[in-house]
Amino acid sequence: MSDNSGAITPNTIGELRVRTTFNPSASGDVDVIKQRTAELINLCDHLKPKDARLVALAQTAYEEAAMWAVKAATA
């Protein structure tokens, strides 16, 4: 991933978990599903100090939901 200057920036935890750069189908729906899921995972990551266990459960559920949504989008 790169910023506006062209410099390489590290991927977020959400982008890494849903592999936003992997889309062999080239489906726009898959790109949207993965990007929005990554955003939700990142949002939850900021809540870890409150309850890390619940955050982990939510993040896992988002990952699973994205997997099923991508499967539906590419069926």
PyMOL Python script that loads the backbone (N, CA, C, O; Angstrom):
from pymol import cmd

cmd.read_pdbstr("""\
ATOM      1  N   MET A   1       0.842  -1.166   0.000  1.00  0.00           N
ATOM      2  CA  MET A   1       0.000   0.000   0.000  1.00  0.00           C
ATOM      3  C   MET A   1       0.891   1.233   0.000  1.00  0.00           C
ATOM      4  O   MET A   1       1.951   1.228   0.625  1.00  0.00           O
ATOM      5  N   SER A   2       0.474   2.294  -0.695  1.00  0.00           N
ATOM      6  CA  SER A   2       1.272   3.509  -0.710  1.00  0.00           C
ATOM      7  C   SER A   2       0.394   4.709  -0.397  1.00  0.00           C
ATOM      8  O   SER A   2      -0.814   4.688  -0.635  1.00  0.00           O
ATOM      9  N   ASP A   3       1.011   5.754   0.138  1.00  0.00           N
ATOM     10  CA  ASP A   3       0.272   6.976   0.418  1.00  0.00           C
ATOM     11  C   ASP A   3       0.369   7.896  -0.795  1.00  0.00           C
ATOM     12  O   ASP A   3       0.897   7.492  -1.830  1.00  0.00           O
ATOM     13  N   ASN A   4      -0.130   9.121  -0.685  1.00  0.00           N
ATOM     14  CA  ASN A   4      -0.143  10.053  -1.815  1.00  0.00           C
ATOM     15  C   ASN A   4       1.249  10.386  -2.338  1.00  0.00           C
ATOM     16  O   ASN A   4       1.402  10.734  -3.509  1.00  0.00           O
ATOM     17  N   SER A   5       2.258  10.285  -1.489  1.00  0.00           N
ATOM     18  CA  SER A   5       3.624  10.597  -1.922  1.00  0.00           C
ATOM     19  C   SER A   5       4.266   9.448  -2.691  1.00  0.00           C
ATOM     20  O   SER A   5       5.353   9.598  -3.251  1.00  0.00           O
ATOM     21  N   GLY A   6       3.589   8.296  -2.718  1.00  0.00           N
ATOM     22  CA  GLY A   6       4.151   7.132  -3.395  1.00  0.00           C
ATOM     23  C   GLY A   6       4.972   6.252  -2.474  1.00  0.00           C
ATOM     24  O   GLY A   6       5.433   5.186  -2.884  1.00  0.00           O
ATOM     25  N   ALA A   7       5.163   6.685  -1.228  1.00  0.00           N
ATOM     26  CA  ALA A   7       5.930   5.893  -0.272  1.00  0.00           C
ATOM     27  C   ALA A   7       5.123   4.667   0.152  1.00  0.00           C
ATOM     28  O   ALA A   7       3.898   4.724   0.253  1.00  0.00           O
ATOM     29  N   ILE A   8       5.803   3.587   0.394  1.00  0.00           N
ATOM     30  CA  ILE A   8       5.138   2.364   0.836  1.00  0.00           C
ATOM     31  C   ILE A   8       4.808   2.499   2.314  1.00  0.00           C
ATOM     32  O   ILE A   8       5.667   2.842   3.126  1.00  0.00           O
ATOM     33  N   THR A   9       3.544   2.224   2.657  1.00  0.00           N
ATOM     34  CA  THR A   9       3.116   2.253   4.050  1.00  0.00           C
ATOM     35  C   THR A   9       2.677   0.847   4.446  1.00  0.00           C
ATOM     36  O   THR A   9       2.233   0.078   3.594  1.00  0.00           O
ATOM     37  N   PRO A  10       2.792   0.507   5.707  1.00  0.00           N
ATOM     38  CA  PRO A  10       2.400  -0.833   6.133  1.00  0.00           C
ATOM     39  C   PRO A  10       0.883  -1.018   6.043  1.00  0.00           C
ATOM     40  O   PRO A  10       0.118  -0.068   6.207  1.00  0.00           O
ATOM     41  N   ASN A  11       0.470  -2.245   5.782  1.00  0.00           N
ATOM     42  CA  ASN A  11      -0.947  -2.565   5.758  1.00  0.00           C
ATOM     43  C   ASN A  11      -1.507  -2.526   7.161  1.00  0.00           C
ATOM     44  O   ASN A  11      -0.790  -2.762   8.133  1.00  0.00           O
ATOM     45  N   THR A  12      -2.797  -2.225   7.266  1.00  0.00           N
ATOM     46  CA  THR A  12      -3.447  -2.256   8.563  1.00  0.00           C
ATOM     47  C   THR A  12      -3.746  -3.707   8.925  1.00  0.00           C
ATOM     48  O   THR A  12      -3.640  -4.603   8.087  1.00  0.00           O
ATOM     49  N   ILE A  13      -4.117  -3.923  10.171  1.00  0.00           N
ATOM     50  CA  ILE A  13      -4.459  -5.274  10.610  1.00  0.00           C
ATOM     51  C   ILE A  13      -5.639  -5.806   9.812  1.00  0.00           C
ATOM     52  O   ILE A  13      -5.666  -6.985   9.458  1.00  0.00           O
ATOM     53  N   GLY A  14      -6.612  -4.950   9.526  1.00  0.00           N
ATOM     54  CA  GLY A  14      -7.770  -5.367   8.739  1.00  0.00           C
ATOM     55  C   GLY A  14      -7.396  -5.749   7.322  1.00  0.00           C
ATOM     56  O   GLY A  14      -7.866  -6.762   6.805  1.00  0.00           O
ATOM     57  N   GLU A  15      -6.551  -4.945   6.689  1.00  0.00           N
ATOM     58  CA  GLU A  15      -6.114  -5.237   5.322  1.00  0.00           C
ATOM     59  C   GLU A  15      -5.335  -6.543   5.255  1.00  0.00           C
ATOM     60  O   GLU A  15      -5.465  -7.302   4.295  1.00  0.00           O
ATOM     61  N   LEU A  16      -4.538  -6.798   6.261  1.00  0.00           N
ATOM     62  CA  LEU A  16      -3.765  -8.043   6.296  1.00  0.00           C
ATOM     63  C   LEU A  16      -4.678  -9.252   6.484  1.00  0.00           C
ATOM     64  O   LEU A  16      -4.499 -10.284   5.838  1.00  0.00           O
ATOM     65  N   ARG A  17      -5.660  -9.113   7.378  1.00  0.00           N
ATOM     66  CA  ARG A  17      -6.514 -10.264   7.689  1.00  0.00           C
ATOM     67  C   ARG A  17      -7.431 -10.658   6.548  1.00  0.00           C
ATOM     68  O   ARG A  17      -7.671 -11.847   6.339  1.00  0.00           O
ATOM     69  N   VAL A  18      -7.951  -9.691   5.804  1.00  0.00           N
ATOM     70  CA  VAL A  18      -8.848 -10.042   4.695  1.00  0.00           C
ATOM     71  C   VAL A  18      -8.143 -10.032   3.356  1.00  0.00           C
ATOM     72  O   VAL A  18      -8.769 -10.260   2.321  1.00  0.00           O
ATOM     73  N   ARG A  19      -6.840  -9.769   3.366  1.00  0.00           N
ATOM     74  CA  ARG A  19      -6.014  -9.782   2.155  1.00  0.00           C
ATOM     75  C   ARG A  19      -6.656  -8.940   1.049  1.00  0.00           C
ATOM     76  O   ARG A  19      -7.030  -9.454  -0.006  1.00  0.00           O
ATOM     77  N   THR A  20      -6.773  -7.656   1.311  1.00  0.00           N
ATOM     78  CA  THR A  20      -7.454  -6.759   0.387  1.00  0.00           C
ATOM     79  C   THR A  20      -6.823  -6.707  -0.999  1.00  0.00           C
ATOM     80  O   THR A  20      -7.498  -6.354  -1.967  1.00  0.00           O
ATOM     81  N   THR A  21      -5.559  -7.046  -1.113  1.00  0.00           N
ATOM     82  CA  THR A  21      -4.904  -6.995  -2.427  1.00  0.00           C
ATOM     83  C   THR A  21      -5.091  -8.275  -3.226  1.00  0.00           C
ATOM     84  O   THR A  21      -4.687  -8.333  -4.388  1.00  0.00           O
ATOM     85  N   PHE A  22      -5.691  -9.297  -2.639  1.00  0.00           N
ATOM     86  CA  PHE A  22      -5.899 -10.574  -3.328  1.00  0.00           C
ATOM     87  C   PHE A  22      -7.329 -10.648  -3.848  1.00  0.00           C
ATOM     88  O   PHE A  22      -8.274 -10.775  -3.070  1.00  0.00           O
ATOM     89  N   ASN A  23      -7.482 -10.567  -5.163  1.00  0.00           N
ATOM     90  CA  ASN A  23      -8.793 -10.646  -5.790  1.00  0.00           C
ATOM     91  C   ASN A  23      -8.635 -11.181  -7.212  1.00  0.00           C
ATOM     92  O   ASN A  23      -8.717 -10.419  -8.175  1.00  0.00           O
ATOM     93  N   PRO A  24      -8.409 -12.493  -7.347  1.00  0.00           N
ATOM     94  CA  PRO A  24      -8.197 -13.035  -8.684  1.00  0.00           C
ATOM     95  C   PRO A  24      -9.415 -12.906  -9.594  1.00  0.00           C
ATOM     96  O   PRO A  24      -9.281 -12.959 -10.817  1.00  0.00           O
ATOM     97  N   SER A  25     -10.594 -12.737  -9.013  1.00  0.00           N
ATOM     98  CA  SER A  25     -11.807 -12.595  -9.828  1.00  0.00           C
ATOM     99  C   SER A  25     -11.906 -11.204 -10.442  1.00  0.00           C
ATOM    100  O   SER A  25     -12.658 -11.002 -11.395  1.00  0.00           O
ATOM    101  N   ALA A  26     -11.154 -10.244  -9.907  1.00  0.00           N
ATOM    102  CA  ALA A  26     -11.196  -8.841 -10.339  1.00  0.00           C
ATOM    103  C   ALA A  26     -12.592  -8.254 -10.177  1.00  0.00           C
ATOM    104  O   ALA A  26     -12.966  -7.328 -10.897  1.00  0.00           O
ATOM    105  N   SER A  27     -13.358  -8.787  -9.240  1.00  0.00           N
ATOM    106  CA  SER A  27     -14.712  -8.314  -8.982  1.00  0.00           C
ATOM    107  C   SER A  27     -14.685  -7.055  -8.123  1.00  0.00           C
ATOM    108  O   SER A  27     -14.032  -7.006  -7.081  1.00  0.00           O
ATOM    109  N   GLY A  28     -15.406  -6.049  -8.583  1.00  0.00           N
ATOM    110  CA  GLY A  28     -15.524  -4.820  -7.795  1.00  0.00           C
ATOM    111  C   GLY A  28     -16.248  -5.066  -6.476  1.00  0.00           C
ATOM    112  O   GLY A  28     -15.934  -4.440  -5.464  1.00  0.00           O
ATOM    113  N   ASP A  29     -17.225  -5.988  -6.489  1.00  0.00           N
ATOM    114  CA  ASP A  29     -17.942  -6.320  -5.256  1.00  0.00           C
ATOM    115  C   ASP A  29     -16.987  -6.903  -4.220  1.00  0.00           C
ATOM    116  O   ASP A  29     -17.084  -6.584  -3.035  1.00  0.00           O
ATOM    117  N   VAL A  30     -16.073  -7.747  -4.660  1.00  0.00           N
ATOM    118  CA  VAL A  30     -15.097  -8.347  -3.742  1.00  0.00           C
ATOM    119  C   VAL A  30     -14.213  -7.262  -3.137  1.00  0.00           C
ATOM    120  O   VAL A  30     -13.933  -7.284  -1.938  1.00  0.00           O
ATOM    121  N   ASP A  31     -13.778  -6.321  -3.954  1.00  0.00           N
ATOM    122  CA  ASP A  31     -12.959  -5.221  -3.443  1.00  0.00           C
ATOM    123  C   ASP A  31     -13.700  -4.440  -2.357  1.00  0.00           C
ATOM    124  O   ASP A  31     -13.121  -4.111  -1.322  1.00  0.00           O
ATOM    125  N   VAL A  32     -14.978  -4.147  -2.593  1.00  0.00           N
ATOM    126  CA  VAL A  32     -15.773  -3.385  -1.624  1.00  0.00           C
ATOM    127  C   VAL A  32     -15.971  -4.189  -0.344  1.00  0.00           C
ATOM    128  O   VAL A  32     -15.805  -3.655   0.752  1.00  0.00           O
ATOM    129  N   ILE A  33     -16.322  -5.457  -0.472  1.00  0.00           N
ATOM    130  CA  ILE A  33     -16.517  -6.315   0.705  1.00  0.00           C
ATOM    131  C   ILE A  33     -15.254  -6.344   1.551  1.00  0.00           C
ATOM    132  O   ILE A  33     -15.310  -6.167   2.768  1.00  0.00           O
ATOM    133  N   LYS A  34     -14.125  -6.564   0.908  1.00  0.00           N
ATOM    134  CA  LYS A  34     -12.867  -6.672   1.654  1.00  0.00           C
ATOM    135  C   LYS A  34     -12.466  -5.345   2.286  1.00  0.00           C
ATOM    136  O   LYS A  34     -12.008  -5.326   3.429  1.00  0.00           O
ATOM    137  N   GLN A  35     -12.627  -4.243   1.575  1.00  0.00           N
ATOM    138  CA  GLN A  35     -12.227  -2.949   2.118  1.00  0.00           C
ATOM    139  C   GLN A  35     -13.095  -2.559   3.313  1.00  0.00           C
ATOM    140  O   GLN A  35     -12.582  -2.084   4.326  1.00  0.00           O
ATOM    141  N   ARG A  36     -14.395  -2.758   3.196  1.00  0.00           N
ATOM    142  CA  ARG A  36     -15.288  -2.398   4.309  1.00  0.00           C
ATOM    143  C   ARG A  36     -15.072  -3.305   5.510  1.00  0.00           C
ATOM    144  O   ARG A  36     -15.142  -2.859   6.655  1.00  0.00           O
ATOM    145  N   THR A  37     -14.809  -4.584   5.245  1.00  0.00           N
ATOM    146  CA  THR A  37     -14.513  -5.499   6.348  1.00  0.00           C
ATOM    147  C   THR A  37     -13.221  -5.092   7.036  1.00  0.00           C
ATOM    148  O   THR A  37     -13.142  -5.118   8.264  1.00  0.00           O
ATOM    149  N   ALA A  38     -12.219  -4.722   6.272  1.00  0.00           N
ATOM    150  CA  ALA A  38     -10.953  -4.255   6.850  1.00  0.00           C
ATOM    151  C   ALA A  38     -11.190  -3.034   7.732  1.00  0.00           C
ATOM    152  O   ALA A  38     -10.587  -2.915   8.799  1.00  0.00           O
ATOM    153  N   GLU A  39     -12.058  -2.132   7.300  1.00  0.00           N
ATOM    154  CA  GLU A  39     -12.363  -0.937   8.093  1.00  0.00           C
ATOM    155  C   GLU A  39     -13.006  -1.319   9.421  1.00  0.00           C
ATOM    156  O   GLU A  39     -12.670  -0.743  10.455  1.00  0.00           O
ATOM    157  N   LEU A  40     -13.924  -2.281   9.406  1.00  0.00           N
ATOM    158  CA  LEU A  40     -14.574  -2.725  10.635  1.00  0.00           C
ATOM    159  C   LEU A  40     -13.584  -3.397  11.583  1.00  0.00           C
ATOM    160  O   LEU A  40     -13.622  -3.173  12.792  1.00  0.00           O
ATOM    161  N   ILE A  41     -12.706  -4.215  11.029  1.00  0.00           N
ATOM    162  CA  ILE A  41     -11.687  -4.865  11.852  1.00  0.00           C
ATOM    163  C   ILE A  41     -10.777  -3.811  12.480  1.00  0.00           C
ATOM    164  O   ILE A  41     -10.420  -3.911  13.654  1.00  0.00           O
ATOM    165  N   ASN A  42     -10.407  -2.809  11.697  1.00  0.00           N
ATOM    166  CA  ASN A  42      -9.553  -1.735  12.228  1.00  0.00           C
ATOM    167  C   ASN A  42     -10.270  -0.945  13.318  1.00  0.00           C
ATOM    168  O   ASN A  42      -9.664  -0.581  14.326  1.00  0.00           O
ATOM    169  N   LEU A  43     -11.550  -0.683  13.117  1.00  0.00           N
ATOM    170  CA  LEU A  43     -12.325   0.038  14.121  1.00  0.00           C
ATOM    171  C   LEU A  43     -12.328  -0.729  15.443  1.00  0.00           C
ATOM    172  O   LEU A  43     -12.125  -0.148  16.509  1.00  0.00           O
ATOM    173  N   CYS A  44     -12.560  -2.030  15.361  1.00  0.00           N
ATOM    174  CA  CYS A  44     -12.562  -2.862  16.566  1.00  0.00           C
ATOM    175  C   CYS A  44     -11.198  -2.888  17.232  1.00  0.00           C
ATOM    176  O   CYS A  44     -11.106  -2.958  18.458  1.00  0.00           O
ATOM    177  N   ASP A  45     -10.140  -2.833  16.435  1.00  0.00           N
ATOM    178  CA  ASP A  45      -8.797  -2.903  16.997  1.00  0.00           C
ATOM    179  C   ASP A  45      -8.545  -1.775  17.999  1.00  0.00           C
ATOM    180  O   ASP A  45      -7.785  -1.939  18.953  1.00  0.00           O
ATOM    181  N   HIS A  46      -9.181  -0.645  17.775  1.00  0.00           N
ATOM    182  CA  HIS A  46      -9.024   0.491  18.697  1.00  0.00           C
ATOM    183  C   HIS A  46      -9.754   0.258  20.023  1.00  0.00           C
ATOM    184  O   HIS A  46      -9.535   0.994  20.985  1.00  0.00           O
ATOM    185  N   LEU A  47     -10.606  -0.745  20.080  1.00  0.00           N
ATOM    186  CA  LEU A  47     -11.368  -1.039  21.296  1.00  0.00           C
ATOM    187  C   LEU A  47     -10.677  -2.072  22.192  1.00  0.00           C
ATOM    188  O   LEU A  47     -11.179  -2.387  23.271  1.00  0.00           O
ATOM    189  N   LYS A  48      -9.544  -2.595  21.758  1.00  0.00           N
ATOM    190  CA  LYS A  48      -8.857  -3.644  22.518  1.00  0.00           C
ATOM    191  C   LYS A  48      -8.626  -3.306  23.988  1.00  0.00           C
ATOM    192  O   LYS A  48      -8.771  -4.188  24.834  1.00  0.00           O
ATOM    193  N   PRO A  49      -8.271  -2.059  24.328  1.00  0.00           N
ATOM    194  CA  PRO A  49      -8.060  -1.773  25.747  1.00  0.00           C
ATOM    195  C   PRO A  49      -9.313  -1.988  26.607  1.00  0.00           C
ATOM    196  O   PRO A  49      -9.200  -2.242  27.807  1.00  0.00           O
ATOM    197  N   LYS A  50     -10.483  -1.891  26.013  1.00  0.00           N
ATOM    198  CA  LYS A  50     -11.722  -2.082  26.775  1.00  0.00           C
ATOM    199  C   LYS A  50     -11.990  -3.554  27.059  1.00  0.00           C
ATOM    200  O   LYS A  50     -12.301  -3.924  28.191  1.00  0.00           O
ATOM    201  N   ASP A  51     -11.869  -4.398  26.027  1.00  0.00           N
ATOM    202  CA  ASP A  51     -12.108  -5.835  26.206  1.00  0.00           C
ATOM    203  C   ASP A  51     -11.520  -6.588  25.016  1.00  0.00           C
ATOM    204  O   ASP A  51     -12.182  -6.764  23.993  1.00  0.00           O
ATOM    205  N   ALA A  52     -10.296  -7.023  25.155  1.00  0.00           N
ATOM    206  CA  ALA A  52      -9.566  -7.663  24.055  1.00  0.00           C
ATOM    207  C   ALA A  52     -10.250  -8.943  23.580  1.00  0.00           C
ATOM    208  O   ALA A  52     -10.230  -9.245  22.387  1.00  0.00           O
ATOM    209  N   ARG A  53     -10.854  -9.699  24.498  1.00  0.00           N
ATOM    210  CA  ARG A  53     -11.509 -10.943  24.120  1.00  0.00           C
ATOM    211  C   ARG A  53     -12.693 -10.669  23.197  1.00  0.00           C
ATOM    212  O   ARG A  53     -12.846 -11.334  22.172  1.00  0.00           O
ATOM    213  N   LEU A  54     -13.523  -9.704  23.550  1.00  0.00           N
ATOM    214  CA  LEU A  54     -14.679  -9.384  22.716  1.00  0.00           C
ATOM    215  C   LEU A  54     -14.250  -8.824  21.358  1.00  0.00           C
ATOM    216  O   LEU A  54     -14.882  -9.101  20.338  1.00  0.00           O
ATOM    217  N   VAL A  55     -13.186  -8.046  21.352  1.00  0.00           N
ATOM    218  CA  VAL A  55     -12.662  -7.515  20.090  1.00  0.00           C
ATOM    219  C   VAL A  55     -12.199  -8.659  19.198  1.00  0.00           C
ATOM    220  O   VAL A  55     -12.486  -8.665  18.001  1.00  0.00           O
ATOM    221  N   ALA A  56     -11.491  -9.619  19.763  1.00  0.00           N
ATOM    222  CA  ALA A  56     -11.013 -10.757  18.980  1.00  0.00           C
ATOM    223  C   ALA A  56     -12.175 -11.553  18.394  1.00  0.00           C
ATOM    224  O   ALA A  56     -12.123 -11.978  17.240  1.00  0.00           O
ATOM    225  N   LEU A  57     -13.221 -11.753  19.190  1.00  0.00           N
ATOM    226  CA  LEU A  57     -14.392 -12.470  18.698  1.00  0.00           C
ATOM    227  C   LEU A  57     -15.066 -11.708  17.554  1.00  0.00           C
ATOM    228  O   LEU A  57     -15.448 -12.302  16.545  1.00  0.00           O
ATOM    229  N   ALA A  58     -15.209 -10.403  17.717  1.00  0.00           N
ATOM    230  CA  ALA A  58     -15.836  -9.588  16.673  1.00  0.00           C
ATOM    231  C   ALA A  58     -15.010  -9.606  15.392  1.00  0.00           C
ATOM    232  O   ALA A  58     -15.557  -9.743  14.297  1.00  0.00           O
ATOM    233  N   GLN A  59     -13.704  -9.467  15.528  1.00  0.00           N
ATOM    234  CA  GLN A  59     -12.840  -9.460  14.352  1.00  0.00           C
ATOM    235  C   GLN A  59     -12.908 -10.797  13.612  1.00  0.00           C
ATOM    236  O   GLN A  59     -12.938 -10.825  12.382  1.00  0.00           O
ATOM    237  N   THR A  60     -12.931 -11.885  14.347  1.00  0.00           N
ATOM    238  CA  THR A  60     -13.034 -13.203  13.729  1.00  0.00           C
ATOM    239  C   THR A  60     -14.367 -13.348  12.999  1.00  0.00           C
ATOM    240  O   THR A  60     -14.418 -13.897  11.898  1.00  0.00           O
ATOM    241  N   ALA A  61     -15.438 -12.860  13.607  1.00  0.00           N
ATOM    242  CA  ALA A  61     -16.754 -12.935  12.970  1.00  0.00           C
ATOM    243  C   ALA A  61     -16.790 -12.104  11.690  1.00  0.00           C
ATOM    244  O   ALA A  61     -17.385 -12.525  10.698  1.00  0.00           O
ATOM    245  N   TYR A  62     -16.163 -10.931  11.702  1.00  0.00           N
ATOM    246  CA  TYR A  62     -16.092 -10.109  10.486  1.00  0.00           C
ATOM    247  C   TYR A  62     -15.319 -10.837   9.381  1.00  0.00           C
ATOM    248  O   TYR A  62     -15.725 -10.827   8.219  1.00  0.00           O
ATOM    249  N   GLU A  63     -14.205 -11.465   9.756  1.00  0.00           N
ATOM    250  CA  GLU A  63     -13.414 -12.206   8.765  1.00  0.00           C
ATOM    251  C   GLU A  63     -14.239 -13.328   8.142  1.00  0.00           C
ATOM    252  O   GLU A  63     -14.214 -13.527   6.927  1.00  0.00           O
ATOM    253  N   GLU A  64     -14.965 -14.051   8.976  1.00  0.00           N
ATOM    254  CA  GLU A  64     -15.788 -15.148   8.479  1.00  0.00           C
ATOM    255  C   GLU A  64     -16.912 -14.622   7.583  1.00  0.00           C
ATOM    256  O   GLU A  64     -17.188 -15.191   6.527  1.00  0.00           O
ATOM    257  N   ALA A  65     -17.547 -13.553   8.002  1.00  0.00           N
ATOM    258  CA  ALA A  65     -18.618 -12.966   7.188  1.00  0.00           C
ATOM    259  C   ALA A  65     -18.086 -12.513   5.829  1.00  0.00           C
ATOM    260  O   ALA A  65     -18.751 -12.699   4.809  1.00  0.00           O
ATOM    261  N   ALA A  66     -16.908 -11.929   5.811  1.00  0.00           N
ATOM    262  CA  ALA A  66     -16.308 -11.492   4.546  1.00  0.00           C
ATOM    263  C   ALA A  66     -16.043 -12.687   3.638  1.00  0.00           C
ATOM    264  O   ALA A  66     -16.255 -12.613   2.428  1.00  0.00           O
ATOM    265  N   MET A  67     -15.583 -13.781   4.219  1.00  0.00           N
ATOM    266  CA  MET A  67     -15.318 -14.972   3.430  1.00  0.00           C
ATOM    267  C   MET A  67     -16.596 -15.447   2.735  1.00  0.00           C
ATOM    268  O   MET A  67     -16.585 -15.742   1.540  1.00  0.00           O
ATOM    269  N   TRP A  68     -17.693 -15.517   3.487  1.00  0.00           N
ATOM    270  CA  TRP A  68     -18.957 -15.968   2.903  1.00  0.00           C
ATOM    271  C   TRP A  68     -19.481 -14.970   1.886  1.00  0.00           C
ATOM    272  O   TRP A  68     -20.034 -15.376   0.864  1.00  0.00           O
ATOM    273  N   ALA A  69     -19.323 -13.677   2.135  1.00  0.00           N
ATOM    274  CA  ALA A  69     -19.790 -12.659   1.201  1.00  0.00           C
ATOM    275  C   ALA A  69     -18.991 -12.708  -0.105  1.00  0.00           C
ATOM    276  O   ALA A  69     -19.555 -12.561  -1.189  1.00  0.00           O
ATOM    277  N   VAL A  70     -17.684 -12.913   0.005  1.00  0.00           N
ATOM    278  CA  VAL A  70     -16.846 -13.035  -1.196  1.00  0.00           C
ATOM    279  C   VAL A  70     -17.263 -14.284  -1.976  1.00  0.00           C
ATOM    280  O   VAL A  70     -17.320 -14.262  -3.205  1.00  0.00           O
ATOM    281  N   LYS A  71     -17.548 -15.354  -1.269  1.00  0.00           N
ATOM    282  CA  LYS A  71     -17.988 -16.577  -1.953  1.00  0.00           C
ATOM    283  C   LYS A  71     -19.286 -16.311  -2.710  1.00  0.00           C
ATOM    284  O   LYS A  71     -19.440 -16.757  -3.847  1.00  0.00           O
ATOM    285  N   ALA A  72     -20.208 -15.599  -2.101  1.00  0.00           N
ATOM    286  CA  ALA A  72     -21.466 -15.265  -2.764  1.00  0.00           C
ATOM    287  C   ALA A  72     -21.237 -14.361  -3.972  1.00  0.00           C
ATOM    288  O   ALA A  72     -21.866 -14.533  -5.016  1.00  0.00           O
ATOM    289  N   ALA A  73     -20.339 -13.405  -3.820  1.00  0.00           N
ATOM    290  CA  ALA A  73     -20.073 -12.446  -4.900  1.00  0.00           C
ATOM    291  C   ALA A  73     -19.414 -13.108  -6.102  1.00  0.00           C
ATOM    292  O   ALA A  73     -19.539 -12.616  -7.224  1.00  0.00           O
ATOM    293  N   THR A  74     -18.719 -14.207  -5.883  1.00  0.00           N
ATOM    294  CA  THR A  74     -17.993 -14.859  -6.975  1.00  0.00           C
ATOM    295  C   THR A  74     -18.653 -16.159  -7.434  1.00  0.00           C
ATOM    296  O   THR A  74     -18.087 -16.892  -8.245  1.00  0.00           O
ATOM    297  N   ALA A  75     -19.836 -16.442  -6.919  1.00  0.00           N
ATOM    298  CA  ALA A  75     -20.545 -17.687  -7.286  1.00  0.00           C
ATOM    299  C   ALA A  75     -21.054 -17.629  -8.710  1.00  0.00           C
ATOM    300  O   ALA A  75     -21.671 -18.583  -9.185  1.00  0.00           O
TER     301      ALA A  75
END
""", "prot")
cmd.dss("prot")
cmd.show_as("cartoon", "prot")
cmd.util.cbc("prot")
cmd.orient("prot")
